[in-house]
Amino acid sequence: MSWISVCGIDDVSEDEPKAVEINDKKIGVFVIDENYFAIENVCPHAFALLTEGFIEDQTVECPLHEAIFDIQTGQLKSGPGCRDLCTYPVRVEDQQIQIQL
């Protein structure tokens, strides 16, 4: 498994996550209390980018059908999300956010 740089730490804020695509995988990069998380960015219920959703505390709500997911674990908390999201290991090296696939 390799680490891939996806963006700088200044490209992500608690109010504005970053959408990236790596090897045809759509991934959302989020920050909570200065900790970075990478989760599957497409809601499994219907195609909607979670990085365009509503962020509150450590959850993101799908902008289309109100499925709510835990950003840290990918766990479906409520709504029609159908399943938990895939999560990816994250690290910061030289001000760059890296994801392991």
Contact map, one row per residue, 1 for C-alpha under 8 A:
11100000000000000000000000000000000000000000000000000000000000000000000000000000000000000000000000011
11110000000000000000000000000000000000000000000000000000000000000000000000000000000000000000000000011
11111000000000000000000000000000000000000000000000000000000000000000000000000000000000000000000001111
01111100000000000000000000000000000000000000000000000000000000000000000000000000000000000000000001111
00111110000000000000000000000000000000000000000000000000000000000000000000000000000000000000000111100
00011111000000000001000000000000000000000000000000000000000000000000000000000000000000000000000111100
00001111101000000000000000000000000000000000000000000000000000000000000000000000000000000000000111000
00000111111100000000000000000000000000000000000000000000000000000000000000000000000000000000001110000
00000011111100000000000000000000000000000000000000000000000000000000000000000000000000000001001110000
00000001111110000000000000000000000000000000000000000000000000000000000000000000000000000000000000000
00000011111110000100000000000000000000000000000000000000000000000000000000000000000000000000000000000
00000001111111011100000000001110000000000000000000000000000000000000000000000000000000000000000000000
00000000011111111000000000000110000000000000000000000000000000000000000000000000000000000000000000000
00000000000111111000000000000111100000000000000000000000000000000000000000000000000000000000000000000
00000000000011111000000000000000000000000000000000000010000000000000000000000000000000000000000000000
00000000000111111100000000000100000000000000000000100000000000000000000000000000000000000000000000000
00000000000111111110000000011110000000000000000000100000000000000000000000000000000000000000000000000
00000000001100011111000000011100000000000000000000100000000000000000000000000000000000000000000000000
00000000000000001111100001111000000000001000000000100000000000000000000000000000000000000000000000000
00000100000000000111110001111000000000000000000000000000000000000000000000000000000000000000000000000
00000000000000000011111111100000000000000000000000000000000000000000000000000000000000000000000000000
00000000000000000001111111100000000000000000000000000000000000000000000000000000000000000000000000000
00000000000000000000111110000000000000000000000000000000000000000000000000000000000000000000000000000
00000000000000000000111111000000000000000000000000000000000000000000000000000000000000000000000000000
00000000000000000000111111100000000000010000000000000000000000000000000000000000000000000000000000000
00000000000000000011110111110000000000011100000000000000000000000000000000000000000000000000000000000
00000000000000000011110011111000000001111100000000000000000000000000000000000000000000000000000000000
00000000000000001111000001111100000001111000000001100000000000000000000000000000000000000000000000000
00000000000100001111000000111110000111100000000000100000000000000000000000000000000000000000000000000
00000000000111011100000000011111000111000000000000000000000000000000001000000000000000000000000000000
00000000000111001000000000001111111110000000000000000000000000000000000000000000000000000000000000000
00000000000001000000000000000111111110000000000000000000010000000000000000000000000000000000000000000
00000000000001000000000000000011111000000000000000000000000000000000000000000000000000000000000000000
00000000000000000000000000000011111100000000000000000000000000000000000000000000000000000000000000000
00000000000000000000000000000011111110000000000000000000000000000000000000000000000000000000000000000
00000000000000000000000000001111011111000000000000000000000000000000000000000000000000000110000010000
00000000000000000000000000001111001111100000000000000000000000000000001100000000000000111100000000000
00000000000000000000000000111100000111110000000000000000000000000000001000000000000000111100000000100
00000000000000000000000000111000000011111000000000000000000000000000001001000000000011110000000000000
00000000000000000000000011110000000001111110000000000000000000000000000001000000000011100000000000000
00000000000000000010000001110000000000111110000011100000000000000000000000000000000000000000000000000
00000000000000000000000001100000000000011111011111000000000000000000000000000000000000000000000000000
00000000000000000000000000000000000000011111111111000000000001000010000000000000100010000000000000000
00000000000000000000000000000000000000000111111000000000000000000000000000000000111010000000000000000
00000000000000000000000000000000000000000011111000000000000000000000000000000001110000000000000000000
00000000000000000000000000000000000000000111111100000000000000000000000000000000000000000000000000000
00000000000000000000000000000000000000000111111110000000000000000000000000000000000000000000000000000
00000000000000000000000000000000000000000110011111010000000001110000000000000000000000000000000000000
00000000000000000000000000000000000000001110001111111000000001100000000000000000000000000000000000000
00000000000000000000000000010000000000001110000111111000000111100000000000000000000000000000000000000
00000000000000011110000000011000000000001000000011111000000000000000000000000000000000000000000000000
00000000000000000000000000000000000000000000000111111100000001100000000000000000000000000000000000000
00000000000000000000000000000000000000000000000011111110000111100000000000000000000000000000000000000
00000000000000000000000000000000000000000000000000011111000111100000000000000000000000000000000000000
00000000000000100000000000000000000000000000000000001111111110000000000000000000000000000000000000000
00000000000000000000000000000000000000000000000000000111111100000000000000000000000000000000000000000
00000000000000000000000000000000000000000000000000000011111000000000000000000000000000000000000000000
00000000000000000000000000000001000000000000000000000011111100000000011100000000000000000000000000000
00000000000000000000000000000000000000000000000000000011111110000001111000000000000000000000000000000
00000000000000000000000000000000000000000000000001001111011111000001111000000000000000000000000000000
00000000000000000000000000000000000000000000000001001110001111100111100000000000000000000000000000000
00000000000000000000000000000000000000000010000111011100000111111111000000000000000000000000000000000
00000000000000000000000000000000000000000000000111011100000011111100000000000000000000000000000000000
00000000000000000000000000000000000000000000000100000000000001111100000000000000000000000000000000000
00000000000000000000000000000000000000000000000000000000000001111110000000000011000000000000000000000
00000000000000000000000000000000000000000000000000000000000011111111000000000011000000000000000000000
00000000000000000000000000000000000000000010000000000000000011001111100000011111100000000000000000000
00000000000000000000000000000000000000000000000000000000001111000111110000011110100000000000000000000
00000000000000000000000000000000000000000000000000000000001110000011111001111100000110000000000000000
00000000000000000000000000000000000000000000000000000000011100000001111111111000000000000000000000000
00000000000000000000000000000100000011100000000000000000011100000000111111100000000000000000000000000
00000000000000000000000000000000000010000000000000000000010000000000011111000000000000000000000000000
00000000000000000000000000000000000000000000000000000000000000000000011111100000000000100000000000000
00000000000000000000000000000000000000110000000000000000000000000000111111110000000111100000000000000
00000000000000000000000000000000000000000000000000000000000000000000111011111000001110000000000000000
00000000000000000000000000000000000000000000000000000000000000000011110001111110111110000000000000000
00000000000000000000000000000000000000000000000000000000000000000011110000111110000000000000000000000
00000000000000000000000000000000000000000000000000000000000000000011100000011111100000000000000000000
00000000000000000000000000000000000000000000000000000000000000001111000000011111100000000000000000000
00000000000000000000000000000000000000000000100000000000000000001110000000000111110000000000000000000
00000000000000000000000000000000000000000011100000000000000000000011000000010111111100000000000000000
00000000000000000000000000000000000000000001100000000000000000000000000000010001111100000000000000000
00000000000000000000000000000000000000000001000000000000000000000000000000110000111110000000000000000
00000000000000000000000000000000000000000000000000000000000000000000100001110000111111000000000000000
00000000000000000000000000000000000000110011000000000000000000000000100001110000001111100000000000000
00000000000000000000000000000000000000110000000000000000000000000000000001000000000111110000000000000
00000000000000000000000000000000000011110000000000000000000000000000000011000000000011111000000000000
00000000000000000000000000000000000011100000000000000000000000000000000000000000000001111100000000111
00000000000000000000000000000000000011000000000000000000000000000000000000000000000000111110000000111
00000000000000000000000000000000000111000000000000000000000000000000000000000000000000011111000011110
00000000000000000000000000000000000100000000000000000000000000000000000000000000000000001111100011100
00000000100000000000000000000000000000000000000000000000000000000000000000000000000000000111111111000
00000000000000000000000000000000000000000000000000000000000000000000000000000000000000000011111111000
00000000000000000000000000000000000000000000000000000000000000000000000000000000000000000001111100000
00000001100000000000000000000000000000000000000000000000000000000000000000000000000000000001111110000
00001111100000000000000000000000000000000000000000000000000000000000000000000000000000000001111111000
00001111100000000000000000000000000100000000000000000000000000000000000000000000000000000111101111100
00111110000000000000000000000000000000000000000000000000000000000000000000000000000000000111100111110
00111100000000000000000000000000000001000000000000000000000000000000000000000000000000011110000011111
11110000000000000000000000000000000000000000000000000000000000000000000000000000000000011100000001111
11110000000000000000000000000000000000000000000000000000000000000000000000000000000000011000000000111
